[in-house]
Amino acid sequence: MTQKDWSSFDKLDWRRRLETFGEDDGPIIAAGPKGEIDGVCQLGELTDKGRETTLAVGQRLRHLYVDQLGFMPKIIMDADMIYLRATPMARALESLQQSFVGMYPLNTRTGSFPPPTIITRAPADETLFPNESNCRRFSQLSRAFGQRTADRWNKTTEMDYLNSLISKWMPEDSKRVAVDSHPRLSGIMDTVNSTLAHGPKTRLPAAFYDPKGREIIDKIGVEEWFSGFHESNEYRTVGIGGLVGDVVSRMVGTVERNGNDGILEVGGDVNEMGKGRGGEKRIKFGMSGCHDTTLAAVLTSLGAFEGEPWPSYTSHIAVELFRRSPSTNAETTPGRSSYNETNHTQTGASENRSFWSSLFGAAKQKAALETPSSQGVARQKVDTLSTMGKKKLDGYYVRVRYNDRVMTVPGCKAAGNHLDGDESFCTLEAFKRIADKFTPRNWKQACAANLDQPAFPARIEEAGY
């Protein structure tokens, strides 16, 4: 802030240097592989390579939604048609910033462009990734599924093979590589993937990059972290159901045009909510910076991650909402009404996986608005809707793409659940019905419930139906 006018903000450019312990335990400045002392990353921060690749995601989004489809404008005077959100992790916010700039670089924003609104939450309220630290029941479940993975794999020929490759570099107090070793097998995977992204100066010994070894590590890591989303409805509910429920709510808010699309959170002047600062009454696009665990959790919960490896750096999801064109019987019009939710992942010594959404809709002006959650059918389950409520969803379709590959939700393959001739276009009603099954009515209550109950369901509760 300025010193004289506390109602406005100023900026201060500064440089950071990291301090660490020297050989005699005294302070020294940390340096990079070439002796760099400025701009050195902390563990978990976005690297220069990460900034480059997340910027490229934004450029890809601009090419698709601005240049090809004409869905988004070429030049914007503010960002209040765009819903922006990030997790509390710095890398997620930095990834979001880079991708936004990639989509709308400086020369595509007017001179009077105001600061864009970015939504964040307190860590205890965060549902943009599986929040093990702040959801007790999910922590219980994830530990149980992790232990099951350790029991299955720790004494196998596959683990023996990994030990023949890399156990010589394990610490003395945990010499054997295992799912639950120190470091954990998933931590070794993160380090291998991060160093692969940054060139020879960061590389580990060659044995860590053995193709067969990496395939084994990846397979075990995916099982440890994501099998619960495939097998347990409760796991899905407390792990990622809050986010999927928010996604569906914004899509339905788009259809109902009642403010549930996110315009209230983004719009309004200082200390106000409502329509956009440029008069916008609807959200057209959104980006949410999150993590690779978000990506795989969402896809697995929808039954669309079968056989997939761990999400690579700068991976992304698109969840698009289409409306049947009134002038045709079987065509969709993505340029007119689309919902896109993308997630790009870590690049660098840390994960920075992110997640996006784009949608359109309309909102009433603030003076006429009720609390969004009390309106419409957004958070109501399909099975409880009236005939009129279900009819509002008619003519809308949802498609999921992962790294630009079209994915099919298994529950959408049934007759009547998809666009004629294309199972990948799920009806909005069918998609919402699937999501409703693991959308928590109250996430915090669900996180505090069933703490004395078994972690595993009596039988596998398959995802995507």
Solvent accessible surface area in square Angstrom, and as a share of the most:
residue,aa,sasa,rsa
1,M,125,0.56
2,T,38,0.22
3,Q,159,0.71
4,K,194,0.82
5,D,69,0.36
6,W,164,0.58
7,S,100,0.65
8,S,44,0.28
9,F,160,0.67
10,D,95,0.49
11,K,165,0.70
12,L,148,0.74
13,D,120,0.62
14,W,185,0.65
15,R,168,0.61
16,R,87,0.32
17,R,97,0.35
18,L,22,0.11
19,E,124,0.55
20,T,61,0.35
21,F,147,0.61
22,G,14,0.14
23,E,192,0.86
24,D,124,0.64
25,D,104,0.54
26,G,21,0.20
27,P,100,0.63
28,I,87,0.44
29,I,74,0.38
30,A,25,0.19
31,A,60,0.47
32,G,21,0.20
33,P,96,0.61
34,K,150,0.63
35,G,48,0.46
36,E,74,0.33
37,I,63,0.32
38,D,63,0.33
39,G,66,0.64
40,V,33,0.19
41,C,50,0.30
42,Q,92,0.41
43,L,165,0.82
44,G,18,0.17
45,E,34,0.15
46,L,3,0.02
47,T,18,0.10
48,D,119,0.62
49,K,80,0.34
50,G,0,0.00
51,R,86,0.31
52,E,103,0.46
53,T,30,0.18
54,T,0,0.00
55,L,52,0.26
56,A,49,0.38
57,V,10,0.06
58,G,0,0.00
59,Q,96,0.43
60,R,85,0.31
61,L,8,0.04
62,R,39,0.14
63,H,85,0.38
64,L,25,0.12
65,Y,0,0.00
66,V,4,0.02
67,D,78,0.40
68,Q,107,0.47
69,L,63,0.31
70,G,56,0.54
71,F,6,0.03
72,M,5,0.02
73,P,46,0.29
74,K,125,0.53
75,I,109,0.55
76,I,4,0.02
77,M,111,0.49
78,D,5,0.02
79,A,1,0.01
80,D,0,0.00
81,M,29,0.13
82,I,0,0.00
83,Y,12,0.04
84,L,2,0.01
85,R,5,0.02
86,A,0,0.00
87,T,2,0.01
88,P,58,0.36
89,M,74,0.33
90,A,56,0.44
91,R,31,0.11
92,A,0,0.00
93,L,60,0.30
94,E,34,0.15
95,S,0,0.00
96,L,1,0.00
97,Q,82,0.37
98,Q,39,0.17
99,S,0,0.00
100,F,12,0.05
101,V,60,0.34
102,G,4,0.04
103,M,0,0.00
104,Y,0,0.00
105,P,44,0.28
106,L,136,0.68
107,N,130,0.67
108,T,12,0.07
109,R,53,0.19
110,T,51,0.30
111,G,92,0.89
112,S,91,0.59
113,F,36,0.15
114,P,33,0.21
115,P,106,0.67
116,P,45,0.28
117,T,41,0.24
118,I,54,0.28
119,I,38,0.19
120,T,78,0.46
121,R,88,0.32
122,A,57,0.44
123,P,80,0.50
124,A,48,0.37
125,D,53,0.27
126,E,0,0.00
127,T,11,0.06
128,L,1,0.01
129,F,28,0.12
130,P,19,0.12
131,N,2,0.01
132,E,73,0.33
133,S,107,0.69
134,N,61,0.31
135,C,1,0.00
136,R,165,0.60
137,R,3,0.01
138,F,8,0.03
139,S,16,0.11
140,Q,51,0.22
141,L,0,0.00
142,S,19,0.12
143,R,146,0.53
144,A,25,0.19
145,F,0,0.00
146,G,7,0.07
147,Q,93,0.41
148,R,47,0.17
149,T,0,0.00
150,A,2,0.01
151,D,103,0.53
152,R,124,0.45
153,W,32,0.11
154,N,29,0.15
155,K,190,0.81
156,T,34,0.20
157,T,110,0.64
158,E,63,0.28
159,M,0,0.00
160,D,71,0.37
161,Y,62,0.24
162,L,1,0.01
163,N,17,0.09
164,S,83,0.54
165,L,33,0.16
166,I,4,0.02
167,S,29,0.19
168,K,138,0.58
169,W,114,0.40
170,M,15,0.06
171,P,56,0.35
172,E,150,0.67
173,D,132,0.68
174,S,18,0.12
175,K,80,0.34
176,R,108,0.40
177,V,0,0.00
178,A,12,0.09
179,V,0,0.00
180,D,52,0.27
181,S,8,0.05
182,H,133,0.59
183,P,67,0.42
184,R,96,0.35
185,L,3,0.02
186,S,11,0.07
187,G,30,0.29
188,I,11,0.06
189,M,8,0.04
190,D,51,0.26
191,T,62,0.36
192,V,5,0.03
193,N,32,0.16
194,S,7,0.04
195,T,15,0.09
196,L,56,0.28
197,A,26,0.20
198,H,53,0.24
199,G,22,0.22
200,P,117,0.73
201,K,131,0.56
202,T,53,0.31
203,R,105,0.38
204,L,53,0.26
205,P,52,0.33
206,A,87,0.67
207,A,28,0.21
208,F,26,0.11
209,Y,38,0.14
210,D,34,0.18
211,P,108,0.68
212,K,114,0.48
213,G,3,0.03
214,R,95,0.35
215,E,125,0.56
216,I,17,0.08
217,I,9,0.05
218,D,31,0.16
219,K,125,0.53
220,I,1,0.01
221,G,3,0.03
222,V,27,0.15
223,E,32,0.14
224,E,15,0.07
225,W,102,0.36
226,F,4,0.02
227,S,17,0.11
228,G,0,0.00
229,F,2,0.01
230,H,57,0.25
231,E,22,0.10
232,S,3,0.02
233,N,45,0.23
234,E,46,0.21
235,Y,3,0.01
236,R,11,0.04
237,T,22,0.13
238,V,2,0.01
239,G,4,0.04
240,I,2,0.01
241,G,0,0.00
242,G,8,0.08
243,L,1,0.00
244,V,5,0.03
245,G,3,0.03
246,D,21,0.11
247,V,9,0.05
248,V,4,0.02
249,S,13,0.08
250,R,18,0.07
251,M,0,0.00
252,V,0,0.00
253,G,0,0.00
254,T,0,0.00
255,V,19,0.11
256,E,33,0.15
257,R,104,0.38
258,N,14,0.07
259,G,1,0.01
260,N,20,0.10
261,D,0,0.00
262,G,2,0.02
263,I,0,0.00
264,L,8,0.04
265,E,81,0.36
266,V,3,0.02
267,G,5,0.04
268,G,15,0.14
269,D,90,0.47
270,V,131,0.75
271,N,154,0.79
272,E,92,0.41
273,M,108,0.48
274,G,2,0.02
275,K,81,0.34
276,G,5,0.04
277,R,86,0.31
278,G,36,0.35
279,G,37,0.35
280,E,28,0.13
281,K,97,0.41
282,R,85,0.31
283,I,0,0.00
284,K,31,0.13
285,F,0,0.00
286,G,0,0.00
287,M,0,0.00
288,S,1,0.01
289,G,0,0.00
290,C,0,0.00
291,H,4,0.02
292,D,0,0.00
293,T,14,0.08
294,T,0,0.00
295,L,0,0.00
296,A,0,0.00
297,A,0,0.00
298,V,6,0.04
299,L,0,0.00
300,T,11,0.07
301,S,0,0.00
302,L,2,0.01
303,G,22,0.21
304,A,8,0.07
305,F,11,0.05
306,E,146,0.65
307,G,79,0.76
308,E,29,0.13
309,P,81,0.51
310,W,19,0.07
311,P,6,0.04
312,S,70,0.45
313,Y,46,0.17
314,T,26,0.15
315,S,1,0.01
316,H,29,0.13
317,I,0,0.00
318,A,2,0.02
319,V,4,0.03
320,E,5,0.02
321,L,0,0.00
322,F,2,0.01
323,R,57,0.21
324,R,75,0.27
325,S,6,0.04
326,P,116,0.73
327,S,99,0.64
328,T,47,0.27
329,N,134,0.69
330,A,56,0.44
331,E,106,0.48
332,T,30,0.17
333,T,25,0.14
334,P,38,0.24
335,G,23,0.22
336,R,126,0.46
337,S,0,0.00
338,S,0,0.00
339,Y,0,0.00
340,N,0,0.00
341,E,0,0.00
342,T,1,0.00
343,N,0,0.00
344,H,0,0.00
345,T,0,0.00
346,Q,2,0.01
347,T,2,0.01
348,G,0,0.00
349,A,62,0.48
350,S,10,0.06
351,E,42,0.19
352,N,0,0.00
353,R,6,0.02
354,S,0,0.00
355,F,1,0.00
356,W,0,0.00
357,S,0,0.00
358,S,0,0.00
359,L,0,0.00
360,F,2,0.01
361,G,0,0.00
362,A,22,0.17
363,A,11,0.09
364,K,100,0.43
365,Q,90,0.40
366,K,109,0.46
367,A,109,0.85
368,A,65,0.51
369,L,33,0.16
370,E,108,0.49
371,T,89,0.52
372,P,34,0.21
373,S,89,0.57
374,S,81,0.52
375,Q,22,0.10
376,G,32,0.31
377,V,10,0.05
378,A,7,0.06
379,R,117,0.43
380,Q,82,0.37
381,K,91,0.38
382,V,1,0.00
383,D,105,0.54
384,T,96,0.56
385,L,16,0.08
386,S,71,0.46
387,T,118,0.68
388,M,134,0.60
389,G,5,0.05
390,K,62,0.26
391,K,130,0.55
392,K,87,0.37
393,L,3,0.01
394,D,83,0.43
395,G,28,0.27
396,Y,28,0.11
397,Y,14,0.05
398,V,1,0.01
399,R,48,0.18
400,V,3,0.02
401,R,21,0.08
402,Y,7,0.03
403,N,49,0.25
404,D,64,0.33
405,R,116,0.42
406,V,74,0.42
407,M,20,0.09
408,T,45,0.26
409,V,6,0.03
410,P,25,0.16
411,G,10,0.09
412,C,1,0.00
413,K,101,0.43
414,A,57,0.44
415,A,102,0.79
416,G,69,0.66
417,N,44,0.23
418,H,34,0.15
419,L,11,0.05
420,D,120,0.62
421,G,85,0.82
422,D,53,0.27
423,E,77,0.34
424,S,14,0.09
425,F,18,0.08
426,C,3,0.02
427,T,27,0.16
428,L,0,0.00
429,E,43,0.19
430,A,6,0.05
431,F,4,0.02
432,K,2,0.01
433,R,79,0.29
434,I,8,0.04
435,A,1,0.00
436,D,15,0.08
437,K,114,0.48
438,F,4,0.02
439,T,23,0.13
440,P,18,0.11
441,R,241,0.88
442,N,66,0.34
443,W,31,0.11
444,K,109,0.46
445,Q,124,0.55
446,A,26,0.20
447,C,8,0.05
448,A,64,0.50
449,A,43,0.33
450,N,73,0.37
451,L,49,0.24
452,D,126,0.65
453,Q,92,0.41
454,P,100,0.63
455,A,20,0.16
456,F,84,0.35
457,P,37,0.23
458,A,115,0.89
459,R,192,0.70
460,I,107,0.54
461,E,69,0.31
462,E,100,0.45
463,A,2,0.02
464,G,2,0.02
465,Y,116,0.44
